[in-house]
């Protein structure tokens, strides 16, 4: 479970970086204003040009999807934390201070 937790935290960090990139792209498009009629938008390995409004809508949809994924992963992390806490209580009740269950953050 601990390795799952680490992987999930890394996945959250990656998705947060992606979300920040999308927010930066939205800001950049707003700063362009009417200067650019067609904006390239990458889907997979292909770039497709769209108008400013359509690109903003696509970016907002992508941001919403990413945020939902982040929320779902954070929910899984919280449930794993809860499970680990319950297990820790049970193990300390059984073995007392003879065991050390604290995570090593180094």
PyMOL commands that set and color helices and strands:
alter all, ss='L'
color gray80, all
select helices_A, chain A and resi 2-35+52-98
alter helices_A, ss='H'
color red, helices_A
select strands_A, chain A and resi 39-43+46-50
alter strands_A, ss='S'
color yellow, strands_A
deselect
rebuild
show_as cartoon
